[in-house]
């Protein structure tokens, strides 16, 4: 029985993915052209198309703006495909305000400038791959 447990544990632990420096990475996101210092900037990263703009994989909020930009770092991201969004909730009401037609009235940005003219941004236009530590700039 001890031999079975030993063989099982060796097999089980040998085949588990590890969070090694080779397969986890950091993403530094800089949001530029922040025109107002009040409010909260939320930067979200998404790892599935189904969750895009609905359920963030990771999210950070920043209230301090320096030199019209903010910077956040997402640590320990497994290699894969992601999208990033940033929203400047200027009035701090917890949501992206829109006008009568549903168009945002507060600044927002999407990775790879994946905005659509009509309707919500497209996952396909915003997706990028992370295979190493990298930086991403978003423009309001």
N, C-alpha and C positions, 0 to 999 in steps of 0.2 A: 504494500500500500504506500509506503514511503517513497518507493521508486516511482510509482505512478504520479504522485504529487510532485515530485522533483521534475520529472519529464514534462508534466502538464505545465508547471510554472515556468520552466525554461522556454517552452514553445509559446505560451501565452505572452510572456513579457518580451520575448524576442520579436514578436510580430506586431507589437503595439507601436503606433506612430509616436514619435518623440518630439517634444518641443525643443529641437536642437537649433543652433544658430543657422543651420542650412535650410530649415523649412519654416521659420517664423521671422517676420520682418517688422520694421517700424515704418510708419507713414507719417510724414510731417506735412500738415496742411496749413497753408498760409492764405487767409482771406484778405484780399486787397480792395482798395477803393471804398472803405467804410466811411461814409460821409457824415455820420452822426455818432457822437460818443455815448449817447444814452441808449438804454435798452439792453437786450441780451442777444448774443449771437450763438446759435446752436449749430454745431457741425456734426453731421451724422454719417456713418459709413454703413453700407448695405452689402450683403454677400449673396442675396438671392433676388431673382427677378420678381418673385411673388411678394417679397417683403419690401420692394423698392418704394420708398417714400411713405411706407406704412409702419414697418417694424425695423428699427435700426439694429444692426448687429452691435454697434458701439456708438455712443453719443457723448459729446462734451459740450458744456455751455461756458461761454466766456462773457464777462461783463466789462472788463477793462480793455479799452482800445488805445493803442499807442501808434502814432504816425499813420493813422488811417488804415491800420491792418491789425489782424489778430493771428496768432499761430497756435495750433494744437498738435499734439503728437499722439497717434494711436500706436500703442506698443503691442508686440507679440501677435501680429496678424499671421495666420497660416498662409502660405503661398496659395494664390487663387485669384479669382476675378471679383472686383468690387466696383461700387459706385459711391460717390460722396456728394452730399448736399450741404449747403449752408443757408441759414435763414437769419436775417436781422429782425428780430422782434422788437422794433423800435419802441412801442408803447408797453412792452412787457406784459402783454395779456395772455401769453402762452400759446399763441397761434399765428399763422401767417394770414394777415388780413387780406381780403380780396374786395374788389368792387362789385357792382351789380352784375357784371358779366362773368364773374369768377376769376378775373385776372388779378394776380398779386399786386397789392399796393405797397408792400414792404419789400426791401431788397432780398434777393435770393440768388444762389448760384449752384450750378450742377457741374460735376466733373466732365471734362472734355467739352465744356460749353454745350452740354446736351439739351438745351432748352428748345422747346417747340414753339412755333408762332401761335398755334391754337391748341389748347388742351395741355395736360400735364406733360412734363418732360418724359422722354423715352429712355428706358433702361438700356436698350441697344446702343443709343447714341452716347451714353454716359459711362459705359462699362470700360474698365481697364484691368490689366493684370499686374499683380504684385509678385515678383520673383526675387526681390532684393529690397533692402532699405531704400526708400525713395521719398522725394518731395513732390508736392502738388500745389499749384497756385489756383485759387478760385477768384474770380472777379465779380464784384457786385456791379 
